[in-house]
Amino acid sequence: MEQVMKHYGNAILAIIVLLAIGAILVNALTSDGYVAAEFKDALTGFFGRMSGLAGT
């Protein structure tokens, strides 16, 4: 077990951190609050402007 943690410890830690960040984002976005509305507006605006650039 010690050798596994020595070899894969950083990768396991990175996966745990990414999963925690993902869980926080999902929790913040599933509630129909201020964070979810602003995030959706930001994504819609970003992709709308990018599609406008692609048409030129």
Kinemage of the C-alpha trace (Angstrom):
@kinemage 1
@onewidth
@group {chain A} dominant
@subgroup {mainchain}
@vectorlist {calphas} color= white
{ca met a 1} P 0.000 0.000 0.000
{ca glu a 2} L 2.868 2.331 0.803
{ca gln a 3} L 4.408 1.787 -2.622
{ca val a 4} L 1.075 2.466 -4.338
{ca met a 5} L 0.674 5.740 -2.459
{ca lys a 6} L 4.273 6.699 -3.180
{ca his a 7} L 3.818 6.041 -6.900
{ca tyr a 8} L 0.226 7.227 -7.438
{ca gly a 9} L -0.259 9.570 -4.466
{ca asn a 10} L -0.124 12.836 -6.437
{ca ala a 11} L -2.497 11.542 -9.114
{ca ile a 12} L -4.975 10.295 -6.520
{ca leu a 13} L -4.828 13.637 -4.705
{ca ala a 14} L -5.410 15.539 -7.956
{ca ile a 15} L -8.442 13.381 -8.783
{ca ile a 16} L -9.903 13.915 -5.310
{ca val a 17} L -9.441 17.692 -5.592
{ca leu a 18} L -11.017 17.792 -9.077
{ca leu a 19} L -13.968 15.714 -7.877
{ca ala a 20} L -14.459 18.055 -4.914
{ca ile a 21} L -14.362 21.130 -7.162
{ca gly a 22} L -16.816 19.456 -9.543
{ca ala a 23} L -19.172 18.628 -6.681
{ca ile a 24} L -19.063 22.229 -5.467
{ca leu a 25} L -19.790 23.554 -8.971
{ca val a 26} L -22.653 21.105 -9.516
{ca asn a 27} L -24.128 22.008 -6.137
{ca ala a 28} L -23.860 25.735 -6.867
{ca leu a 29} L -25.373 25.405 -10.343
{ca thr a 30} L -28.249 23.059 -9.553
{ca ser a 31} L -29.813 25.541 -7.187
{ca asp a 32} L -31.649 28.226 -9.123
{ca gly a 33} L -29.881 31.002 -7.314
{ca tyr a 34} L -27.721 33.951 -8.210
{ca val a 35} L -24.628 31.871 -8.986
{ca ala a 36} L -26.479 29.605 -11.414
{ca ala a 37} L -28.130 32.511 -13.232
{ca glu a 38} L -24.893 34.471 -13.590
{ca phe a 39} L -22.937 31.424 -14.723
{ca lys a 40} L -25.554 30.573 -17.351
{ca asp a 41} L -25.595 34.187 -18.557
{ca ala a 42} L -21.797 34.209 -18.794
{ca leu a 43} L -21.719 30.984 -20.789
{ca thr a 44} L -24.523 32.109 -23.091
{ca gly a 45} L -22.828 35.439 -23.719
{ca phe a 46} L -19.433 33.849 -24.319
{ca phe a 47} L -20.679 31.294 -26.820
{ca gly a 48} L -22.910 33.870 -28.504
{ca arg a 49} L -19.925 36.158 -29.059
{ca met a 50} L -17.762 33.254 -30.230
{ca ser a 51} L -20.381 32.151 -32.765
{ca gly a 52} L -20.523 35.764 -33.987
{ca leu a 53} L -16.773 35.697 -34.544
{ca ala a 54} L -16.969 32.400 -36.414
{ca gly a 55} L -19.452 33.873 -38.888
{ca thr a 56} L -17.034 36.579 -40.014
